Amino acid sequence: MKTVGDKLEPFKVAGVKPGFNHHEENAVSAFEDITESSFPGKWKVIYFYPKDFTFVCPTEIVGFNNLVQDFEDRDTVLMGGSVDNEYVKLAWRREHPELSKLGHYQFGDTTGSLVDQLGIREKTEGVALRATFIVDPDNIIQHVSVNNLNVGRNPEEILRILDGLQTDELCPCNRRVGGDTL
């Protein structure tokens, strides 16, 4: 499994844009490819869940969605995904009222491009574990947490960790002058 300090390698997943419930709305596609080059200069919170239409997932997704503006205020793109495809994600948005017009990206990683690179595929079921990665603008992983399939996360804790990571990069005690730490 990739961990803190590792770099995201090239990947491509099928992204579903925020605010869409259908594959096309007002002549605009709901889909876009998401790669390691997407969102330049931004932090990324990438969270995985096993499958769409499962019982724990909507609670977490809604919890993350309630914090979308907080993540955006921190120059961070929020995206959640599973091994189900992008069409299933749109169907779930239409079916589940709290997921309607979701305010952040979802993605389908049907080929395992990201799930397998990160080493978070559950061995028996073949789905993604409940993993969360915080990735800096240089695509370096700064935080990893992984839960078993039936254990949810606290999105507010992920925001708190992001704050700590971003504060650390601004902390004067971490600046170097002439090779010495201040």
C-alpha positions in Angstrom: 0.0 0.0 0.0 1.2 3.5 -0.8 1.8 5.6 2.2 2.9 9.1 3.4 5.7 10.4 1.3 4.8 8.3 -1.8 3.9 10.0 -5.0 0.8 9.3 -7.0 1.7 7.6 -10.2 -0.2 8.1 -13.5 -3.9 7.0 -13.3 -7.1 7.6 -15.1 -10.6 7.3 -13.6 -14.1 8.3 -14.9 -15.1 11.3 -12.9 -18.6 12.5 -12.3 -18.8 16.3 -11.9 -20.4 18.0 -9.0 -24.0 19.0 -9.4 -25.0 16.5 -12.0 -27.7 13.8 -11.7 -27.9 12.8 -15.5 -25.2 12.0 -18.0 -25.8 15.3 -19.8 -27.5 18.4 -18.5 -28.0 21.6 -20.5 -25.8 20.1 -23.3 -22.9 19.6 -20.8 -21.5 16.2 -20.0 -21.5 15.0 -16.4 -18.3 13.1 -17.1 -14.6 14.0 -17.3 -11.5 11.9 -16.9 -9.6 12.5 -13.7 -5.9 11.9 -13.7 -2.9 12.7 -11.6 -2.6 15.9 -13.6 -6.1 17.1 -12.8 -6.6 20.0 -10.4 -3.1 21.6 -10.7 -2.0 23.5 -7.6 -4.7 22.0 -5.5 -4.7 19.7 -2.5 -6.8 16.6 -3.0 -8.9 14.5 -0.5 -9.5 11.2 -2.2 -11.8 8.8 -0.3 -12.9 5.4 -1.3 -15.9 3.3 -0.4 -16.7 -0.3 -1.4 -19.7 0.0 -3.6 -22.5 2.4 -4.6 -26.0 1.6 -3.2 -24.6 0.3 0.1 -25.8 1.2 3.6 -22.8 3.0 5.2 -21.6 4.9 2.2 -24.4 7.5 1.8 -23.8 8.7 5.4 -20.1 9.3 4.7 -20.7 10.9 1.3 -23.3 13.3 2.8 -20.9 14.0 5.6 -18.1 14.9 3.2 -20.6 16.8 1.0 -21.7 19.0 4.0 -18.0 20.1 4.3 -17.5 20.9 0.6 -17.2 24.6 1.1 -14.7 24.1 3.9 -12.5 22.0 1.7 -12.8 24.5 -1.2 -11.8 27.3 1.3 -8.6 25.3 1.8 -7.8 25.0 -2.0 -8.7 21.3 -1.8 -10.7 19.2 -4.3 -12.8 16.6 -2.7 -13.5 13.3 -4.5 -15.0 10.0 -3.5 -15.2 6.8 -5.5 -15.5 3.1 -5.7 -15.0 0.3 -8.3 -18.5 0.9 -9.7 -18.8 2.9 -12.9 -19.8 6.5 -13.4 -23.3 5.6 -14.6 -24.0 3.8 -11.3 -23.0 6.9 -9.4 -25.5 9.0 -11.4 -28.2 6.4 -10.8 -27.4 6.5 -7.0 -27.6 10.3 -7.0 -31.1 10.1 -8.6 -32.2 7.3 -6.3 -31.0 8.7 -3.0 -32.4 12.2 -2.1 -29.4 13.2 0.0 -27.0 12.5 -2.9 -29.0 14.5 -5.4 -26.9 17.2 -7.1 -23.9 16.1 -5.0 -21.5 19.1 -4.6 -18.2 17.2 -5.1 -16.6 14.8 -7.6 -17.3 11.1 -7.6 -15.3 8.7 -9.7 -15.6 5.2 -11.0 -12.4 3.1 -10.9 -13.6 0.1 -12.8 -10.1 -0.8 -14.1 -8.5 -0.5 -10.7 -6.1 2.2 -12.0 -6.1 4.0 -8.6 -7.4 1.3 -6.2 -4.6 -1.1 -7.2 -1.9 1.6 -7.4 -2.7 2.6 -3.8 -3.0 -1.0 -2.7 -6.4 -0.7 -1.1 -8.4 -3.5 -2.9 -10.1 -5.8 -0.4 -8.8 -9.3 -1.2 -12.1 -11.3 -0.9 -14.7 -9.0 -2.3 -12.4 -7.2 -4.8 -13.8 -3.8 -3.9 -12.0 -0.7 -2.4 -11.5 -0.6 1.3 -12.7 2.6 3.1 -9.5 4.4 2.5 -8.8 8.2 2.6 -5.7 9.9 1.1 -4.8 13.5 1.5 -2.5 14.5 -1.4 -0.6 17.8 -1.6 -0.4 19.9 -4.8 2.8 18.0 -5.8 0.9 14.7 -5.7 2.7 13.5 -2.6 0.6 11.6 -0.2 0.5 13.4 3.2 -2.1 11.3 5.0 -3.5 7.8 4.7 -6.2 6.1 6.7 -7.9 2.8 5.9 -10.9 1.1 7.6 -12.5 -2.2 7.0 -15.5 -2.4 4.7 -18.2 -1.9 7.4 -16.5 0.9 9.4 -17.3 4.5 8.4 -15.2 7.6 8.7 -15.6 11.0 10.3 -15.3 13.6 7.5 -14.7 16.4 10.1 -11.6 14.5 11.3 -10.3 14.5 7.7 -10.8 18.3 7.6 -8.9 18.6 10.9 -6.0 16.6 9.6 -5.9 18.7 6.4 -5.8 21.8 8.5 -2.8 20.4 10.4 -1.0 19.5 7.2 -1.6 22.9 5.7 -0.6 24.7 8.9 2.6 22.6 9.0 3.6 23.9 5.6 3.1 27.5 6.8 4.7 27.0 10.2 7.8 29.2 10.6 9.5 26.5 12.7 9.7 24.4 9.5 11.3 27.0 7.3 14.9 26.6 6.5 17.4 29.5 6.3 20.9 28.6 5.1 20.3 24.9 5.8 19.3 25.5 9.4 15.8 25.1 10.7 14.5 28.2 12.3 
